[in-house]
Amino acid sequence: MKNKKIYISLLGVMILYSVLWLVPKTDSPKLNLRDILLPARNVKLIAVGDLNMGRHTGQQLLKGDIAFPFAYITDYLKDADIAFGNLESQLADLDGETQSPTNEY
């Protein structure tokens, strides 16, 4: 039964895209249904490695400087359609500590 629901959903999506593909494009600057529902052809993706929000960076964040981790790359990241990175630190309330004094991990 579960597979049947998946197939019906996929069929519905395929029919919707087929119909939208047939919608004629106009020279009008207004957006038409096809422009709204079909994804862009080009997407700029930026992927970065590990983001560690602990230690010195965490202390700056606790002081209220939330732009600190990205101060030198903000404009570069804003240029992307999709940007993601790997959060390589915990998010926890440690009473003002950003790294455990007894455990470096």
PDB file as gemmi writes it, atoms N, CA and C in Angstrom:
CRYST1    1.000    1.000    1.000  90.00  90.00  90.00 P 1                      
ATOM      1  N   MET A   1       0.825  -1.195   0.000  1.00  0.00           N  
ATOM      2  CA  MET A   1       0.000   0.000   0.000  1.00  0.00           C  
ATOM      3  C   MET A   1       0.873   1.264   0.000  1.00  0.00           C  
ATOM      4  N   LYS A   2       1.983   1.209   0.773  1.00  0.00           N  
ATOM      5  CA  LYS A   2       2.874   2.359   0.857  1.00  0.00           C  
ATOM      6  C   LYS A   2       3.499   2.657  -0.502  1.00  0.00           C  
ATOM      7  N   ASN A   3       3.938   1.610  -1.212  1.00  0.00           N  
ATOM      8  CA  ASN A   3       4.537   1.804  -2.535  1.00  0.00           C  
ATOM      9  C   ASN A   3       3.523   2.381  -3.516  1.00  0.00           C  
ATOM     10  N   LYS A   4       2.274   1.983  -3.393  1.00  0.00           N  
ATOM     11  CA  LYS A   4       1.238   2.491  -4.289  1.00  0.00           C  
ATOM     12  C   LYS A   4       1.066   3.993  -4.104  1.00  0.00           C  
ATOM     13  N   LYS A   5       1.103   4.475  -2.859  1.00  0.00           N  
ATOM     14  CA  LYS A   5       0.983   5.911  -2.591  1.00  0.00           C  
ATOM     15  C   LYS A   5       2.168   6.675  -3.175  1.00  0.00           C  
ATOM     16  N   ILE A   6       3.351   6.092  -3.068  1.00  0.00           N  
ATOM     17  CA  ILE A   6       4.545   6.739  -3.624  1.00  0.00           C  
ATOM     18  C   ILE A   6       4.436   6.844  -5.140  1.00  0.00           C  
ATOM     19  N   TYR A   7       4.018   5.761  -5.781  1.00  0.00           N  
ATOM     20  CA  TYR A   7       3.881   5.774  -7.244  1.00  0.00           C  
ATOM     21  C   TYR A   7       2.823   6.767  -7.692  1.00  0.00           C  
ATOM     22  N   ILE A   8       1.720   6.847  -6.977  1.00  0.00           N  
ATOM     23  CA  ILE A   8       0.664   7.804  -7.334  1.00  0.00           C  
ATOM     24  C   ILE A   8       1.177   9.229  -7.164  1.00  0.00           C  
ATOM     25  N   SER A   9       1.931   9.491  -6.097  1.00  0.00           N  
ATOM     26  CA  SER A   9       2.500  10.825  -5.877  1.00  0.00           C  
ATOM     27  C   SER A   9       3.473  11.188  -6.988  1.00  0.00           C  
ATOM     28  N   LEU A  10       4.345  10.259  -7.345  1.00  0.00           N  
ATOM     29  CA  LEU A  10       5.311  10.515  -8.425  1.00  0.00           C  
ATOM     30  C   LEU A  10       4.603  10.753  -9.752  1.00  0.00           C  
ATOM     31  N   LEU A  11       3.560   9.998 -10.008  1.00  0.00           N  
ATOM     32  CA  LEU A  11       2.792  10.184 -11.235  1.00  0.00           C  
ATOM     33  C   LEU A  11       2.163  11.571 -11.270  1.00  0.00           C  
ATOM     34  N   GLY A  12       1.635  12.014 -10.122  1.00  0.00           N  
ATOM     35  CA  GLY A  12       1.049  13.359 -10.052  1.00  0.00           C  
ATOM     36  C   GLY A  12       2.068  14.441 -10.332  1.00  0.00           C  
ATOM     37  N   VAL A  13       3.263  14.300  -9.767  1.00  0.00           N  
ATOM     38  CA  VAL A  13       4.333  15.284 -10.003  1.00  0.00           C  
ATOM     39  C   VAL A  13       4.737  15.276 -11.465  1.00  0.00           C  
ATOM     40  N   MET A  14       4.853  14.095 -12.060  1.00  0.00           N  
ATOM     41  CA  MET A  14       5.230  14.002 -13.473  1.00  0.00           C  
ATOM     42  C   MET A  14       4.173  14.650 -14.364  1.00  0.00           C  
ATOM     43  N   ILE A  15       2.917  14.449 -14.058  1.00  0.00           N  
ATOM     44  CA  ILE A  15       1.836  15.060 -14.855  1.00  0.00           C  
ATOM     45  C   ILE A  15       1.894  16.577 -14.718  1.00  0.00           C  
ATOM     46  N   LEU A  16       2.096  17.078 -13.485  1.00  0.00           N  
ATOM     47  CA  LEU A  16       2.175  18.524 -13.269  1.00  0.00           C  
ATOM     48  C   LEU A  16       3.317  19.133 -14.078  1.00  0.00           C  
ATOM     49  N   TYR A  17       4.505  18.531 -14.029  1.00  0.00           N  
ATOM     50  CA  TYR A  17       5.634  19.054 -14.791  1.00  0.00           C  
ATOM     51  C   TYR A  17       5.398  18.953 -16.294  1.00  0.00           C  
ATOM     52  N   SER A  18       4.734  17.912 -16.736  1.00  0.00           N  
ATOM     53  CA  SER A  18       4.430  17.765 -18.163  1.00  0.00           C  
ATOM     54  C   SER A  18       3.525  18.888 -18.630  1.00  0.00           C  
ATOM     55  N   VAL A  19       2.498  19.189 -17.847  1.00  0.00           N  
ATOM     56  CA  VAL A  19       1.565  20.262 -18.204  1.00  0.00           C  
ATOM     57  C   VAL A  19       2.290  21.598 -18.201  1.00  0.00           C  
ATOM     58  N   LEU A  20       3.115  21.839 -17.182  1.00  0.00           N  
ATOM     59  CA  LEU A  20       3.839  23.110 -17.099  1.00  0.00           C  
ATOM     60  C   LEU A  20       4.834  23.269 -18.240  1.00  0.00           C  
ATOM     61  N   TRP A  21       5.395  22.175 -18.701  1.00  0.00           N  
ATOM     62  CA  TRP A  21       6.342  22.225 -19.802  1.00  0.00           C  
ATOM     63  C   TRP A  21       5.665  22.712 -21.076  1.00  0.00           C  
ATOM     64  N   LEU A  22       4.379  22.438 -21.190  1.00  0.00           N  
ATOM     65  CA  LEU A  22       3.640  22.831 -22.380  1.00  0.00           C  
ATOM     66  C   LEU A  22       3.121  24.261 -22.323  1.00  0.00           C  
ATOM     67  N   VAL A  23       3.169  24.881 -21.154  1.00  0.00           N  
ATOM     68  CA  VAL A  23       2.709  26.259 -21.033  1.00  0.00           C  
ATOM     69  C   VAL A  23       3.635  27.142 -21.854  1.00  0.00           C  
ATOM     70  N   PRO A  24       3.083  27.871 -22.810  1.00  0.00           N  
ATOM     71  CA  PRO A  24       3.951  28.691 -23.662  1.00  0.00           C  
ATOM     72  C   PRO A  24       4.587  29.836 -22.884  1.00  0.00           C  
ATOM     73  N   LYS A  25       5.844  30.084 -23.192  1.00  0.00           N  
ATOM     74  CA  LYS A  25       6.535  31.220 -22.587  1.00  0.00           C  
ATOM     75  C   LYS A  25       6.144  32.481 -23.359  1.00  0.00           C  
ATOM     76  N   THR A  26       6.018  33.571 -22.638  1.00  0.00           N  
ATOM     77  CA  THR A  26       5.675  34.836 -23.272  1.00  0.00           C  
ATOM     78  C   THR A  26       6.870  35.769 -23.192  1.00  0.00           C  
ATOM     79  N   ASP A  27       6.829  36.826 -23.982  1.00  0.00           N  
ATOM     80  CA  ASP A  27       7.870  37.841 -23.939  1.00  0.00           C  
ATOM     81  C   ASP A  27       7.579  38.874 -22.857  1.00  0.00           C  
ATOM     82  N   SER A  28       6.480  38.699 -22.169  1.00  0.00           N  
ATOM     83  CA  SER A  28       6.083  39.626 -21.121  1.00  0.00           C  
ATOM     84  C   SER A  28       7.044  39.528 -19.944  1.00  0.00           C  
ATOM     85  N   PRO A  29       7.382  40.663 -19.317  1.00  0.00           N  
ATOM     86  CA  PRO A  29       8.270  40.612 -18.163  1.00  0.00           C  
ATOM     87  C   PRO A  29       7.600  40.001 -16.928  1.00  0.00           C  
ATOM     88  N   LYS A  30       6.284  39.806 -16.988  1.00  0.00           N  
ATOM     89  CA  LYS A  30       5.577  39.208 -15.860  1.00  0.00           C  
ATOM     90  C   LYS A  30       5.929  37.724 -15.770  1.00  0.00           C  
ATOM     91  N   LEU A  31       5.952  37.214 -14.553  1.00  0.00           N  
ATOM     92  CA  LEU A  31       6.195  35.788 -14.363  1.00  0.00           C  
ATOM     93  C   LEU A  31       4.944  35.009 -14.743  1.00  0.00           C  
ATOM     94  N   ASN A  32       5.154  33.916 -15.433  1.00  0.00           N  
ATOM     95  CA  ASN A  32       4.022  33.046 -15.715  1.00  0.00           C  
ATOM     96  C   ASN A  32       4.127  31.808 -14.828  1.00  0.00           C  
ATOM     97  N   LEU A  33       3.149  30.931 -14.908  1.00  0.00           N  
ATOM     98  CA  LEU A  33       3.088  29.749 -14.062  1.00  0.00           C  
ATOM     99  C   LEU A  33       4.330  28.876 -14.208  1.00  0.00           C  
ATOM    100  N   ARG A  34       4.836  28.758 -15.401  1.00  0.00           N  
ATOM    101  CA  ARG A  34       6.023  27.932 -15.640  1.00  0.00           C  
ATOM    102  C   ARG A  34       7.239  28.499 -14.909  1.00  0.00           C  
ATOM    103  N   ASP A  35       7.403  29.818 -14.938  1.00  0.00           N  
ATOM    104  CA  ASP A  35       8.539  30.445 -14.271  1.00  0.00           C  
ATOM    105  C   ASP A  35       8.470  30.280 -12.751  1.00  0.00           C  
ATOM    106  N   ILE A  36       7.271  30.255 -12.224  1.00  0.00           N  
ATOM    107  CA  ILE A  36       7.102  30.149 -10.779  1.00  0.00           C  
ATOM    108  C   ILE A  36       7.344  28.723 -10.291  1.00  0.00           C  
ATOM    109  N   LEU A  37       6.822  27.732 -11.000  1.00  0.00           N  
ATOM    110  CA  LEU A  37       6.842  26.363 -10.502  1.00  0.00           C  
ATOM    111  C   LEU A  37       8.022  25.515 -10.975  1.00  0.00           C  
ATOM    112  N   LEU A  38       8.625  25.854 -12.082  1.00  0.00           N  
ATOM    113  CA  LEU A  38       9.772  25.075 -12.550  1.00  0.00           C  
ATOM    114  C   LEU A  38      11.051  25.643 -11.949  1.00  0.00           C  
ATOM    115  N   PRO A  39      11.969  24.794 -11.534  1.00  0.00           N  
ATOM    116  CA  PRO A  39      13.205  25.289 -10.934  1.00  0.00           C  
ATOM    117  C   PRO A  39      14.088  25.998 -11.961  1.00  0.00           C  
ATOM    118  N   ALA A  40      14.952  26.856 -11.459  1.00  0.00           N  
ATOM    119  CA  ALA A  40      15.892  27.557 -12.327  1.00  0.00           C  
ATOM    120  C   ALA A  40      16.830  26.552 -12.978  1.00  0.00           C  
ATOM    121  N   ARG A  41      17.339  26.893 -14.119  1.00  0.00           N  
ATOM    122  CA  ARG A  41      18.256  25.995 -14.831  1.00  0.00           C  
ATOM    123  C   ARG A  41      19.647  25.992 -14.199  1.00  0.00           C  
ATOM    124  N   ASN A  42      20.096  27.144 -13.691  1.00  0.00           N  
ATOM    125  CA  ASN A  42      21.426  27.249 -13.090  1.00  0.00           C  
ATOM    126  C   ASN A  42      21.293  27.584 -11.613  1.00  0.00           C  
ATOM    127  N   VAL A  43      22.013  26.866 -10.796  1.00  0.00           N  
ATOM    128  CA  VAL A  43      22.006  27.093  -9.357  1.00  0.00           C  
ATOM    129  C   VAL A  43      23.449  27.178  -8.894  1.00  0.00           C  
ATOM    130  N   LYS A  44      23.765  28.234  -8.138  1.00  0.00           N  
ATOM    131  CA  LYS A  44      25.118  28.371  -7.605  1.00  0.00           C  
ATOM    132  C   LYS A  44      25.133  27.783  -6.198  1.00  0.00           C  
ATOM    133  N   LEU A  45      25.949  26.761  -6.028  1.00  0.00           N  
ATOM    134  CA  LEU A  45      26.053  26.022  -4.776  1.00  0.00           C  
ATOM    135  C   LEU A  45      27.424  26.254  -4.173  1.00  0.00           C  
ATOM    136  N   ILE A  46      27.445  26.591  -2.878  1.00  0.00           N  
ATOM    137  CA  ILE A  46      28.711  26.736  -2.159  1.00  0.00           C  
ATOM    138  C   ILE A  46      28.681  25.769  -0.988  1.00  0.00           C  
ATOM    139  N   ALA A  47      29.693  24.916  -0.917  1.00  0.00           N  
ATOM    140  CA  ALA A  47      29.827  23.973   0.187  1.00  0.00           C  
ATOM    141  C   ALA A  47      31.146  24.243   0.892  1.00  0.00           C  
ATOM    142  N   VAL A  48      31.084  24.324   2.201  1.00  0.00           N  
ATOM    143  CA  VAL A  48      32.294  24.538   2.990  1.00  0.00           C  
ATOM    144  C   VAL A  48      32.474  23.351   3.919  1.00  0.00           C  
ATOM    145  N   GLY A  49      33.633  23.258   4.511  1.00  0.00           N  
ATOM    146  CA  GLY A  49      33.929  22.146   5.411  1.00  0.00           C  
ATOM    147  C   GLY A  49      33.383  22.377   6.802  1.00  0.00           C  
ATOM    148  N   ASP A  50      34.151  21.954   7.777  1.00  0.00           N  
ATOM    149  CA  ASP A  50      33.711  21.990   9.164  1.00  0.00           C  
ATOM    150  C   ASP A  50      33.583  23.413   9.694  1.00  0.00           C  
ATOM    151  N   LEU A  51      32.494  23.672  10.384  1.00  0.00           N  
ATOM    152  CA  LEU A  51      32.256  24.942  11.062  1.00  0.00           C  
ATOM    153  C   LEU A  51      32.301  24.664  12.556  1.00  0.00           C  
ATOM    154  N   ASN A  52      33.283  25.208  13.250  1.00  0.00           N  
ATOM    155  CA  ASN A  52      33.406  24.996  14.685  1.00  0.00           C  
ATOM    156  C   ASN A  52      33.009  26.278  15.391  1.00  0.00           C  
ATOM    157  N   MET A  53      31.893  26.236  16.074  1.00  0.00           N  
ATOM    158  CA  MET A  53      31.383  27.423  16.765  1.00  0.00           C  
ATOM    159  C   MET A  53      31.746  27.408  18.255  1.00  0.00           C  
ATOM    160  N   GLY A  54      32.741  26.635  18.617  1.00  0.00           N  
ATOM    161  CA  GLY A  54      33.211  26.587  19.999  1.00  0.00           C  
ATOM    162  C   GLY A  54      34.473  27.419  20.153  1.00  0.00           C  
ATOM    163  N   ARG A  55      35.163  27.224  21.246  1.00  0.00           N  
ATOM    164  CA  ARG A  55      36.436  27.875  21.553  1.00  0.00           C  
ATOM    165  C   ARG A  55      36.361  29.389  21.389  1.00  0.00           C  
ATOM    166  N   HIS A  56      37.317  29.990  20.692  1.00  0.00           N  
ATOM    167  CA  HIS A  56      37.367  31.454  20.541  1.00  0.00           C  
ATOM    168  C   HIS A  56      36.132  31.975  19.795  1.00  0.00           C  
ATOM    169  N   THR A  57      35.730  31.275  18.741  1.00  0.00           N  
ATOM    170  CA  THR A  57      34.553  31.704  17.974  1.00  0.00           C  
ATOM    171  C   THR A  57      33.316  31.712  18.861  1.00  0.00           C  
ATOM    172  N   GLY A  58      33.171  30.685  19.680  1.00  0.00           N  
ATOM    173  CA  GLY A  58      32.033  30.626  20.592  1.00  0.00           C  
ATOM    174  C   GLY A  58      32.018  31.771  21.579  1.00  0.00           C  
ATOM    175  N   GLN A  59      33.198  32.166  22.071  1.00  0.00           N  
ATOM    176  CA  GLN A  59      33.274  33.292  23.000  1.00  0.00           C  
ATOM    177  C   GLN A  59      32.830  34.592  22.322  1.00  0.00           C  
ATOM    178  N   GLN A  60      33.211  34.768  21.068  1.00  0.00           N  
ATOM    179  CA  GLN A  60      32.779  35.959  20.325  1.00  0.00           C  
ATOM    180  C   GLN A  60      31.261  35.943  20.130  1.00  0.00           C  
ATOM    181  N   LEU A  61      30.711  34.787  19.836  1.00  0.00           N  
ATOM    182  CA  LEU A  61      29.261  34.663  19.682  1.00  0.00           C  
ATOM    183  C   LEU A  61      28.536  34.995  20.985  1.00  0.00           C  
ATOM    184  N   LEU A  62      29.066  34.507  22.111  1.00  0.00           N  
ATOM    185  CA  LEU A  62      28.449  34.798  23.403  1.00  0.00           C  
ATOM    186  C   LEU A  62      28.497  36.288  23.740  1.00  0.00           C  
ATOM    187  N   LYS A  63      29.494  36.992  23.221  1.00  0.00           N  
ATOM    188  CA  LYS A  63      29.589  38.443  23.430  1.00  0.00           C  
ATOM    189  C   LYS A  63      28.598  39.211  22.554  1.00  0.00           C  
ATOM    190  N   GLY A  64      27.927  38.498  21.630  1.00  0.00           N  
ATOM    191  CA  GLY A  64      26.929  39.148  20.782  1.00  0.00           C  
ATOM    192  C   GLY A  64      27.386  39.414  19.366  1.00  0.00           C  
ATOM    193  N   ASP A  65      28.608  39.073  19.042  1.00  0.00           N  
ATOM    194  CA  ASP A  65      29.130  39.304  17.690  1.00  0.00           C  
ATOM    195  C   ASP A  65      28.759  38.119  16.796  1.00  0.00           C  
ATOM    196  N   ILE A  66      27.494  38.062  16.390  1.00  0.00           N  
ATOM    197  CA  ILE A  66      27.013  36.904  15.629  1.00  0.00           C  
ATOM    198  C   ILE A  66      27.530  36.872  14.198  1.00  0.00           C  
ATOM    199  N   ALA A  67      28.082  37.959  13.713  1.00  0.00           N  
ATOM    200  CA  ALA A  67      28.644  37.979  12.362  1.00  0.00           C  
ATOM    201  C   ALA A  67      30.101  37.508  12.342  1.00  0.00           C  
ATOM    202  N   PHE A  68      30.717  37.356  13.526  1.00  0.00           N  
ATOM    203  CA  PHE A  68      32.135  37.035  13.623  1.00  0.00           C  
ATOM    204  C   PHE A  68      32.573  35.824  12.788  1.00  0.00           C  
ATOM    205  N   PRO A  69      31.876  34.675  12.859  1.00  0.00           N  
ATOM    206  CA  PRO A  69      32.372  33.499  12.129  1.00  0.00           C  
ATOM    207  C   PRO A  69      32.439  33.682  10.614  1.00  0.00           C  
ATOM    208  N   PHE A  70      31.648  34.598  10.098  1.00  0.00           N  
ATOM    209  CA  PHE A  70      31.569  34.747   8.643  1.00  0.00           C  
ATOM    210  C   PHE A  70      31.998  36.140   8.172  1.00  0.00           C  
ATOM    211  N   ALA A  71      32.718  36.853   9.011  1.00  0.00           N  
ATOM    212  CA  ALA A  71      33.062  38.250   8.725  1.00  0.00           C  
ATOM    213  C   ALA A  71      33.770  38.445   7.390  1.00  0.00           C  
ATOM    214  N   TYR A  72      34.650  37.527   7.020  1.00  0.00           N  
ATOM    215  CA  TYR A  72      35.450  37.709   5.812  1.00  0.00           C  
ATOM    216  C   TYR A  72      34.858  37.026   4.576  1.00  0.00           C  
ATOM    217  N   ILE A  73      33.798  36.273   4.757  1.00  0.00           N  
ATOM    218  CA  ILE A  73      33.240  35.533   3.614  1.00  0.00           C  
ATOM    219  C   ILE A  73      31.755  35.796   3.391  1.00  0.00           C  
ATOM    220  N   THR A  74      31.182  36.746   4.109  1.00  0.00           N  
ATOM    221  CA  THR A  74      29.751  37.023   3.998  1.00  0.00           C  
ATOM    222  C   THR A  74      29.334  37.334   2.568  1.00  0.00           C  
ATOM    223  N   ASP A  75      30.040  38.221   1.898  1.00  0.00           N  
ATOM    224  CA  ASP A  75      29.665  38.595   0.530  1.00  0.00           C  
ATOM    225  C   ASP A  75      29.754  37.404  -0.413  1.00  0.00           C  
ATOM    226  N   TYR A  76      30.756  36.577  -0.220  1.00  0.00           N  
ATOM    227  CA  TYR A  76      30.914  35.382  -1.051  1.00  0.00           C  
ATOM    228  C   TYR A  76      29.745  34.420  -0.851  1.00  0.00           C  
ATOM    229  N   LEU A  77      29.354  34.207   0.409  1.00  0.00           N  
ATOM    230  CA  LEU A  77      28.250  33.292   0.691  1.00  0.00           C  
ATOM    231  C   LEU A  77      26.910  33.835   0.196  1.00  0.00           C  
ATOM    232  N   LYS A  78      26.722  35.143   0.263  1.00  0.00           N  
ATOM    233  CA  LYS A  78      25.469  35.753  -0.206  1.00  0.00           C  
ATOM    234  C   LYS A  78      25.266  35.560  -1.701  1.00  0.00           C  
ATOM    235  N   ASP A  79      26.344  35.333  -2.419  1.00  0.00           N  
ATOM    236  CA  ASP A  79      26.277  35.164  -3.871  1.00  0.00           C  
ATOM    237  C   ASP A  79      25.724  33.785  -4.262  1.00  0.00           C  
ATOM    238  N   ALA A  80      25.618  32.875  -3.312  1.00  0.00           N  
ATOM    239  CA  ALA A  80      25.173  31.511  -3.609  1.00  0.00           C  
ATOM    240  C   ALA A  80      23.653  31.394  -3.529  1.00  0.00           C  
ATOM    241  N   ASP A  81      23.100  30.492  -4.321  1.00  0.00           N  
ATOM    242  CA  ASP A  81      21.694  30.148  -4.187  1.00  0.00           C  
ATOM    243  C   ASP A  81      21.504  29.204  -3.008  1.00  0.00           C  
ATOM    244  N   ILE A  82      22.469  28.305  -2.833  1.00  0.00           N  
ATOM    245  CA  ILE A  82      22.455  27.353  -1.726  1.00  0.00           C  
ATOM    246  C   ILE A  82      23.853  27.306  -1.142  1.00  0.00           C  
ATOM    247  N   ALA A  83      23.955  27.466   0.179  1.00  0.00           N  
ATOM    248  CA  ALA A  83      25.244  27.357   0.863  1.00  0.00           C  
ATOM    249  C   ALA A  83      25.049  26.457   2.078  1.00  0.00           C  
ATOM    250  N   PHE A  84      25.979  25.547   2.267  1.00  0.00           N  
ATOM    251  CA  PHE A  84      25.889  24.702   3.456  1.00  0.00           C  
ATOM    252  C   PHE A  84      27.269  24.291   3.925  1.00  0.00           C  
ATOM    253  N   GLY A  85      27.324  23.927   5.196  1.00  0.00           N  
ATOM    254  CA  GLY A  85      28.558  23.471   5.796  1.00  0.00           C  
ATOM    255  C   GLY A  85      28.245  22.462   6.888  1.00  0.00           C  
ATOM    256  N   ASN A  86      29.277  21.836   7.403  1.00  0.00           N  
ATOM    257  CA  ASN A  86      29.146  20.827   8.436  1.00  0.00           C  
ATOM    258  C   ASN A  86      29.394  21.465   9.798  1.00  0.00           C  
ATOM    259  N   LEU A  87      28.359  21.533  10.639  1.00  0.00           N  
ATOM    260  CA  LEU A  87      28.525  22.061  11.994  1.00  0.00           C  
ATOM    261  C   LEU A  87      29.323  21.050  12.800  1.00  0.00           C  
ATOM    262  N   GLU A  88      30.561  21.392  13.121  1.00  0.00           N  
ATOM    263  CA  GLU A  88      31.488  20.465  13.755  1.00  0.00           C  
ATOM    264  C   GLU A  88      31.633  20.758  15.243  1.00  0.00           C  
ATOM    265  N   SER A  89      30.606  21.300  15.844  1.00  0.00           N  
ATOM    266  CA  SER A  89      30.642  21.560  17.278  1.00  0.00           C  
ATOM    267  C   SER A  89      29.242  21.402  17.846  1.00  0.00           C  
ATOM    268  N   GLN A  90      29.197  21.240  19.139  1.00  0.00           N  
ATOM    269  CA  GLN A  90      27.897  21.097  19.789  1.00  0.00           C  
ATOM    270  C   GLN A  90      27.238  22.457  19.959  1.00  0.00           C  
ATOM    271  N   LEU A  91      25.950  22.427  20.129  1.00  0.00           N  
ATOM    272  CA  LEU A  91      25.188  23.607  20.496  1.00  0.00           C  
ATOM    273  C   LEU A  91      24.615  23.306  21.876  1.00  0.00           C  
ATOM    274  N   ALA A  92      25.176  23.913  22.905  1.00  0.00           N  
ATOM    275  CA  ALA A  92      24.760  23.594  24.256  1.00  0.00           C  
ATOM    276  C   ALA A  92      24.936  24.806  25.165  1.00  0.00           C  
ATOM    277  N   ASP A  93      24.181  24.820  26.240  1.00  0.00           N  
ATOM    278  CA  ASP A  93      24.313  25.850  27.252  1.00  0.00           C  
ATOM    279  C   ASP A  93      25.270  25.334  28.322  1.00  0.00           C  
ATOM    280  N   LEU A  94      26.494  25.832  28.306  1.00  0.00           N  
ATOM    281  CA  LEU A  94      27.515  25.389  29.260  1.00  0.00           C  
ATOM    282  C   LEU A  94      27.878  26.524  30.221  1.00  0.00           C  
ATOM    283  N   ASP A  95      26.915  27.364  30.539  1.00  0.00           N  
ATOM    284  CA  ASP A  95      27.127  28.490  31.465  1.00  0.00           C  
ATOM    285  C   ASP A  95      28.288  29.384  31.048  1.00  0.00           C  
ATOM    286  N   GLY A  96      28.332  29.760  29.795  1.00  0.00           N  
ATOM    287  CA  GLY A  96      29.354  30.680  29.312  1.00  0.00           C  
ATOM    288  C   GLY A  96      30.625  30.024  28.806  1.00  0.00           C  
ATOM    289  N   GLU A  97      30.744  28.725  28.947  1.00  0.00           N  
ATOM    290  CA  GLU A  97      31.899  27.999  28.433  1.00  0.00           C  
ATOM    291  C   GLU A  97      31.617  27.567  26.999  1.00  0.00           C  
ATOM    292  N   THR A  98      32.613  27.622  26.154  1.00  0.00           N  
ATOM    293  CA  THR A  98      32.436  27.149  24.779  1.00  0.00           C  
ATOM    294  C   THR A  98      33.277  25.912  24.506  1.00  0.00           C  
ATOM    295  N   GLN A  99      33.973  25.454  25.527  1.00  0.00           N  
ATOM    296  CA  GLN A  99      34.696  24.191  25.447  1.00  0.00           C  
ATOM    297  C   GLN A  99      34.813  23.653  26.868  1.00  0.00           C  
ATOM    298  N   SER A 100      34.522  22.390  27.033  1.00  0.00           N  
ATOM    299  CA  SER A 100      34.584  21.771  28.348  1.00  0.00           C  
ATOM    300  C   SER A 100      36.014  21.839  28.895  1.00  0.00           C  
ATOM    301  N   PRO A 101      36.184  22.260  30.140  1.00  0.00           N  
ATOM    302  CA  PRO A 101      37.526  22.287  30.711  1.00  0.00           C  
ATOM    303  C   PRO A 101      38.090  20.894  30.984  1.00  0.00           C  
ATOM    304  N   THR A 102      37.231  19.871  30.993  1.00  0.00           N  
ATOM    305  CA  THR A 102      37.689  18.506  31.277  1.00  0.00           C  
ATOM    306  C   THR A 102      37.709  17.595  30.068  1.00  0.00           C  
ATOM    307  N   ASN A 103      37.113  18.032  28.951  1.00  0.00           N  
ATOM    308  CA  ASN A 103      37.041  17.178  27.771  1.00  0.00           C  
ATOM    309  C   ASN A 103      37.116  18.041  26.528  1.00  0.00           C  
ATOM    310  N   GLU A 104      38.158  17.856  25.731  1.00  0.00           N  
ATOM    311  CA  GLU A 104      38.322  18.704  24.535  1.00  0.00           C  
ATOM    312  C   GLU A 104      37.297  18.400  23.444  1.00  0.00           C  
ATOM    313  N   TYR A 105      36.603  17.275  23.555  1.00  0.00           N  
ATOM    314  CA  TYR A 105      35.616  16.908  22.539  1.00  0.00           C  
ATOM    315  C   TYR A 105      34.226  17.275  23.013  1.00  0.00           C  
TER     316      TYR A 105                                                      
END                                                                             
